[in-house]
Amino acid sequence: MRNQELMTFLKEMSKELDEVWDVYSFDTVEYFNDWKNKIIFKLEGSYQVKTKRIESLNYKTYPKLKTILRDMYFKHNINKKKNKGNIEKEKLLKAREGNIDFELELAKMITGDNVYFPYRSSYYLTNFFQSLGYSFTHNGETRKEWVKERLEELNIIEIHSLLSNGLFRKKYYIDHINQHNMEIENKEEEINIDAFFNKAKKEFTGFIKNSIVANKPFDLSNVLDMNVNIELLFDSKANTKDKELNKLIEESKERFLSNDKQVGLEKLWDAFERLKTYFDSGKKKKQSVEKVLKRISENFDEEFIENEFKNLTKIGNNYRIRHHETDKAELSSKHINYFFFRMMSLIDLCLMYLNEEENLGD
C-alpha cells in the first residue's frame, strides 16, 4: 500500500474507531472485533503487535489505539516538512518501534527509578504531567507502571514535547541536586548540577541509540547514528540553474549513503570544483570564486569563508580523491567522512544563497 493510500486508510480507521467508542456499551465487542480485523493486517511491525495485544475497547485501550494510528500516520505522512523538529520525532519513533520496553524505560527516567534522573514522588509525578497540560493524576499505582500507561496514551509528537519541556527541563535537575546537597552532612558527597544533567543526557542518548538498533542489522548503525544536522544536509536538494552541478551533488549523496564513500567523495569534489566556476564557466575561476565568496559572506566573516575554501582545496589537492591518483596520500575512512561532511556543509551554504539569488532574479 502506497503512502498516500495508507494515510487515507488510517484516517478512515481512526474515524471508525471514534464511532465505535462513541456508542460504547457491552455490545461494543462485536463492533470492535470487526474494526480490529479490518486493520490488523494493514499494520506493520510493532504497530501490529501492540494492536493484537489489545483484546477489548475500554477507557484504557481507546487512547492507546489512537496513539498507534497517529504514530503510524506520522511515519508515513509524505506532507510533513523535513525540519529539525520532525527529524527528532522520526528518531524517537524509530526508538519506540524498535524497543518493546520503550515506555517502561522512559517511565523509569521520569520517576527517577533510573538513578541518572531526578526522583519524583506521587505528588511530583502528577505535577510533572499537569504542568505539561495533561490532566493525569497519580492514583497510587506503582509509579513506573502508572507512568508507562500514560506514555502509551501519548503519540510521538506529544512524547517529543514531553521530553523537550519536561524530562530535560533544567529546573528539575537544579531543585533535585540542591535538595540532595542540603541534606548531606559530608560536603565531599555534594553533586555538581551540570555533571548530573550531562550524565542524564548521556544515559538518554544511549537509550535512544540502543532502541533504534535493537532490531536492525549491524551494518546500518552508521546511518542510524547520523545526527540531525547531517540528515538535514542529505535531505536538502540541489536545485540551481546548473543541472550538472545538481547532478553531481545528488549522486555524491546517493553513493555515500550506499557505502560507496570514495566515489561519493570524488563526485562531491567535482561539484566543489564546479561550484567555483558558477559565475564564469570560462577561464576566470578566480573572479567567479570571489563572486561566490561575496554572496555567501553577507553579514559574516569573508576571510573565514575564504580560508575554508582554501583549506578544503588544499586537502583535495594533496590527498587521493580519485582512484587513479596513486601518487597522493591516502585518506582514512574517518578522514573521508570528515572531508565529505565539511565540504558538503560549505556547498550547502553556497546553494542556499545561490537559490535565493536565482529566485529573486526570476
PEKAPE-V177392 format. One record per run of one state. SS is the DSSP state (hx for helix, st for strand, lp for the rest). FROM is the first residue (numbers start at 1). TO is the last residue. If there is no record, write none. Layout:
BEGIN
ss & from & to
SS & FROM & TO
SS & FROM & TO
END
This chain:
BEGIN
ss & from & to
lp & 1 & 2
hx & 3 & 22
lp & 23 & 27
hx & 28 & 42
lp & 43 & 44
hx & 45 & 53
lp & 54 & 60
hx & 61 & 76
lp & 77 & 83
hx & 84 & 98
lp & 99 & 101
hx & 102 & 111
lp & 112 & 121
hx & 122 & 130
lp & 131 & 142
hx & 143 & 151
lp & 152 & 155
hx & 156 & 167
lp & 168 & 169
hx & 170 & 183
lp & 184 & 186
hx & 187 & 189
lp & 190 & 192
hx & 193 & 213
lp & 214 & 217
hx & 218 & 224
lp & 225 & 227
hx & 228 & 235
lp & 236 & 242
hx & 243 & 257
lp & 258 & 260
hx & 261 & 275
lp & 276 & 284
hx & 285 & 296
lp & 297 & 301
hx & 302 & 318
st & 319 & 319
lp & 320 & 328
st & 329 & 329
lp & 330 & 332
hx & 333 & 361
lp & 362 & 362
END
